[in-house]
Amino acid sequence: KAITTAIHTVPDLILLDVIMPGLDGFETCRRLKTNEKTKDIPVIFMTALTASEHIIKGFESGSVDYVFKPIEVKEVLARIKTHLMLRRLREQLETQNKQLKMEIGERKQVEEQLRKAKEAAEEANKAKSEFLARMSHELRTPLTVILGYSQILKLDKNLTEKQIHSLDTLYTSGEHLLSLITDVLNLSRIEAQREDLVIREFNLPI
């Protein structure tokens, strides 16, 4: 009956005598400690059995303290307060540990999401650089042909001044566009870490 009552009410602390009808206090304590609902309840033995083997048996059964009869009320109250405080501190520590584990789990999830986002961004940037490099090559080749033919057309002696001016404009615009394409290609090479460093001497006007 005492075990059933403890399971249903779950008290903060149990005072238990060793000598009892039916189950003795040691067995009662062992059963309380094997039950999920009552295993964390502090048990204090209050008994007239003072032999060392009984004290050892009491602690082995799961009790937190062992008080001899006749009892001193103030001493018992002090021990009860101490064990209640210890239990509260233990429960607080367990709660904090659970919260810490949850926070660690959440942080790991965030770190994993950031890692995946970083990988996705790097892949997207790599794809962009490869696309720019490929398109720059494909644009520069036909543009070079256009520039070459514009120079060849200027060799015609029968061209008017307007036609020559138009060819010069075509060539100048083409060169500008080629310069822009070259800059884009160089940028994509730098991002892909494939740009070669050219070291050479030059004069710096002062």
Kinemage of the C-alpha trace (Angstrom):
@kinemage 1
@onewidth
@group {chain A} dominant
@subgroup {mainchain}
@vectorlist {calphas} color= white
{ca lys a 1} P 0.000 0.000 0.000
{ca ala a 2} L 2.825 2.442 0.845
{ca ile a 3} L 4.474 1.811 -2.539
{ca thr a 4} L 1.167 2.300 -4.385
{ca thr a 5} L 0.534 5.540 -2.497
{ca ala a 6} L 4.027 6.820 -3.348
{ca ile a 7} L 3.537 5.989 -7.031
{ca his a 8} L 0.258 7.906 -7.204
{ca thr a 9} L 1.223 10.917 -5.048
{ca val a 10} L 4.974 11.118 -5.800
{ca pro a 11} L 6.056 12.868 -2.558
{ca asp a 12} L 9.124 15.111 -2.349
{ca leu a 13} L 10.728 12.898 0.320
{ca ile a 14} L 9.957 9.628 2.116
{ca leu a 15} L 10.674 8.798 5.793
{ca leu a 16} L 10.835 5.041 6.110
{ca asp a 17} L 11.218 2.669 9.067
{ca val a 18} L 13.126 -0.563 8.585
{ca ile a 19} L 10.971 -2.775 10.784
{ca met a 20} L 7.498 -2.923 9.229
{ca pro a 21} L 4.810 -5.627 8.842
{ca gly a 22} L 5.066 -7.471 5.519
{ca leu a 23} L 7.885 -5.954 3.476
{ca asp a 24} L 10.690 -4.491 5.555
{ca gly a 25} L 12.017 -1.008 4.867
{ca phe a 26} L 15.004 -2.229 2.848
{ca glu a 27} L 12.863 -4.124 0.341
{ca thr a 28} L 10.343 -1.287 0.183
{ca cys a 29} L 13.146 1.146 -0.640
{ca arg a 30} L 14.543 -1.162 -3.332
{ca arg a 31} L 11.130 -1.404 -4.993
{ca leu a 32} L 10.684 2.359 -4.877
{ca lys a 33} L 14.044 2.797 -6.576
{ca thr a 34} L 13.175 0.395 -9.383
{ca asn a 35} L 9.964 2.278 -10.254
{ca glu a 36} L 10.289 5.038 -12.845
{ca lys a 37} L 7.944 7.394 -10.964
{ca thr a 38} L 9.538 7.025 -7.536
{ca lys a 39} L 13.198 6.281 -8.257
{ca asp a 40} L 14.302 9.893 -7.701
{ca ile a 41} L 12.449 10.424 -4.405
{ca pro a 42} L 14.935 10.752 -1.492
{ca val a 43} L 14.384 8.056 1.158
{ca ile a 44} L 15.536 8.542 4.771
{ca phe a 45} L 15.535 5.554 7.108
{ca met a 46} L 14.445 6.196 10.714
{ca thr a 47} L 15.091 3.066 12.747
{ca ala a 48} L 16.332 1.592 16.011
{ca leu a 49} L 18.681 -0.750 14.107
{ca thr a 50} L 22.139 0.718 14.651
{ca ala a 51} L 24.406 -2.120 13.541
{ca ser a 52} L 26.811 -1.237 10.747
{ca glu a 53} L 25.498 -4.011 8.494
{ca his a 54} L 22.001 -2.473 8.691
{ca ile a 55} L 23.341 0.968 7.867
{ca ile a 56} L 25.235 -0.436 4.866
{ca lys a 57} L 22.164 -2.372 3.760
{ca gly a 58} L 20.098 0.791 4.015
{ca phe a 59} L 22.384 2.755 1.724
{ca glu a 60} L 22.725 -0.188 -0.662
{ca ser a 61} L 18.937 -0.287 -0.992
{ca gly a 62} L 18.977 3.303 -2.238
{ca ser a 63} L 18.408 5.546 0.790
{ca val a 64} L 20.092 8.940 1.078
{ca asp a 65} L 20.318 9.007 4.888
{ca tyr a 66} L 20.027 6.791 7.972
{ca val a 67} L 18.728 8.215 11.279
{ca phe a 68} L 18.764 6.341 14.615
{ca lys a 69} L 15.916 6.245 17.092
{ca pro a 70} L 15.188 7.897 19.412
{ca ile a 71} L 15.211 10.800 16.988
{ca glu a 72} L 16.171 14.396 17.570
{ca val a 73} L 13.480 16.488 15.863
{ca lys a 74} L 15.782 19.384 14.978
{ca glu a 75} L 18.371 17.026 13.531
{ca val a 76} L 15.780 15.216 11.431
{ca leu a 77} L 14.319 18.505 10.177
{ca ala a 78} L 17.776 19.735 9.244
{ca arg a 79} L 18.492 16.533 7.299
{ca ile a 80} L 15.104 16.716 5.571
{ca lys a 81} L 15.740 20.330 4.506
{ca thr a 82} L 19.198 19.405 3.245
{ca his a 83} L 17.973 16.507 1.119
{ca leu a 84} L 15.018 18.496 -0.233
{ca met a 85} L 17.406 21.263 -1.238
{ca leu a 86} L 19.743 18.734 -2.859
{ca arg a 87} L 16.836 17.262 -4.796
{ca arg a 88} L 15.729 20.688 -6.020
{ca leu a 89} L 19.272 21.489 -7.096
{ca arg a 90} L 19.528 18.152 -8.902
{ca glu a 91} L 16.215 18.762 -10.687
{ca gln a 92} L 17.351 22.252 -11.688
{ca leu a 93} L 20.591 20.823 -13.010
{ca glu a 94} L 18.726 18.182 -15.012
{ca thr a 95} L 16.410 20.846 -16.443
{ca gln a 96} L 19.380 23.015 -17.397
{ca asn a 97} L 21.099 20.013 -18.990
{ca lys a 98} L 17.987 19.292 -21.069
{ca gln a 99} L 17.778 22.928 -22.158
{ca leu a 100} L 21.476 22.918 -22.997
{ca lys a 101} L 21.074 19.762 -25.092
{ca met a 102} L 18.141 21.329 -26.917
{ca glu a 103} L 20.135 24.502 -27.575
{ca ile a 104} L 23.097 22.465 -28.794
{ca gly a 105} L 20.782 20.481 -31.067
{ca glu a 106} L 19.215 23.669 -32.443
{ca arg a 107} L 22.650 25.227 -32.950
{ca lys a 108} L 23.832 22.155 -34.842
{ca gln a 109} L 20.756 22.369 -37.068
{ca val a 110} L 21.471 26.040 -37.779
{ca glu a 111} L 25.130 25.255 -38.506
{ca glu a 112} L 24.077 22.467 -40.867
{ca gln a 113} L 21.657 24.795 -42.658
{ca leu a 114} L 24.380 27.444 -42.960
{ca arg a 115} L 26.818 24.849 -44.291
{ca lys a 116} L 24.316 23.709 -46.925
{ca ala a 117} L 23.513 27.318 -47.842
{ca lys a 118} L 27.230 28.079 -48.201
{ca glu a 119} L 27.753 25.021 -50.409
{ca ala a 120} L 24.761 25.995 -52.549
{ca ala a 121} L 26.091 29.565 -52.895
{ca glu a 122} L 29.548 28.284 -53.846
{ca glu a 123} L 28.061 25.950 -56.446
{ca ala a 124} L 25.937 28.772 -57.860
{ca asn a 125} L 28.958 31.087 -58.009
{ca lys a 126} L 31.020 28.375 -59.683
{ca ala a 127} L 28.287 27.796 -62.262
{ca lys a 128} L 28.084 31.557 -62.888
{ca ser a 129} L 31.848 31.833 -63.398
{ca glu a 130} L 31.877 28.878 -65.781
{ca phe a 131} L 28.955 30.346 -67.718
{ca leu a 132} L 30.656 33.748 -67.990
{ca ala a 133} L 33.918 32.183 -69.103
{ca arg a 134} L 32.174 30.062 -71.755
{ca met a 135} L 30.023 32.925 -73.031
{ca ser a 136} L 32.995 35.310 -73.101
{ca his a 137} L 34.923 32.920 -75.344
{ca glu a 138} L 31.913 32.375 -77.606
{ca leu a 139} L 31.342 36.141 -77.934
{ca arg a 140} L 34.985 37.120 -78.394
{ca thr a 141} L 35.618 34.760 -81.326
{ca pro a 142} L 32.953 36.151 -83.724
{ca leu a 143} L 33.651 39.692 -82.550
{ca thr a 144} L 37.310 39.318 -83.527
{ca val a 145} L 36.184 38.259 -87.008
{ca ile a 146} L 33.939 41.334 -87.300
{ca leu a 147} L 36.837 43.615 -86.314
{ca gly a 148} L 39.108 41.952 -88.863
{ca tyr a 149} L 36.634 42.323 -91.724
{ca ser a 150} L 35.965 45.960 -90.818
{ca gln a 151} L 39.683 46.656 -91.303
{ca ile a 152} L 39.737 44.698 -94.566
{ca leu a 153} L 36.753 46.667 -95.885
{ca lys a 154} L 38.619 49.927 -95.265
{ca leu a 155} L 41.203 48.859 -97.878
{ca asp a 156} L 38.610 49.427 -100.603
{ca lys a 157} L 39.627 52.632 -102.438
{ca asn a 158} L 36.078 53.289 -103.634
{ca leu a 159} L 34.602 53.910 -100.140
{ca thr a 160} L 33.019 57.243 -99.360
{ca glu a 161} L 33.962 59.267 -96.298
{ca lys a 162} L 30.672 58.315 -94.663
{ca gln a 163} L 31.348 54.605 -95.241
{ca ile a 164} L 34.878 54.966 -93.853
{ca his a 165} L 33.499 56.784 -90.807
{ca ser a 166} L 30.933 54.010 -90.295
{ca leu a 167} L 33.679 51.352 -90.479
{ca asp a 168} L 35.786 53.309 -87.981
{ca thr a 169} L 32.798 53.550 -85.641
{ca leu a 170} L 32.178 49.824 -86.056
{ca tyr a 171} L 35.806 49.054 -85.259
{ca thr a 172} L 35.971 51.387 -82.236
{ca ser a 173} L 32.711 50.024 -80.814
{ca gly a 174} L 33.851 46.475 -81.436
{ca glu a 175} L 37.146 47.085 -79.665
{ca his a 176} L 35.314 48.569 -76.689
{ca leu a 177} L 32.965 45.595 -76.541
{ca leu a 178} L 35.918 43.206 -76.823
{ca ser a 179} L 37.597 45.005 -73.915
{ca leu a 180} L 34.456 44.583 -71.795
{ca ile a 181} L 34.237 40.881 -72.681
{ca thr a 182} L 37.917 40.440 -71.793
{ca asp a 183} L 37.320 42.080 -68.399
{ca val a 184} L 34.397 39.724 -67.739
{ca leu a 185} L 36.544 36.758 -68.726
{ca asn a 186} L 39.354 37.911 -66.434
{ca leu a 187} L 36.896 38.360 -63.571
{ca ser a 188} L 35.544 34.848 -64.034
{ca arg a 189} L 39.103 33.514 -64.058
{ca ile a 190} L 39.901 35.336 -60.823
{ca glu a 191} L 36.759 33.958 -59.142
{ca ala a 192} L 37.676 30.466 -60.345
{ca gln a 193} L 41.243 31.042 -59.036
{ca arg a 194} L 42.659 30.336 -62.499
{ca glu a 195} L 44.157 33.740 -63.268
{ca asp a 196} L 47.904 33.728 -63.938
{ca leu a 197} L 49.986 36.510 -62.406
{ca val a 198} L 52.220 38.216 -64.967
{ca ile a 199} L 55.286 39.969 -63.506
{ca arg a 200} L 57.114 42.458 -65.729
{ca glu a 201} L 59.015 45.729 -65.467
{ca phe a 202} L 57.402 49.044 -66.392
{ca asn a 203} L 58.068 52.765 -66.052
{ca leu a 204} L 55.799 54.675 -63.714
{ca pro a 205} L 55.560 58.357 -64.692
{ca ile a 206} L 55.938 60.703 -61.750
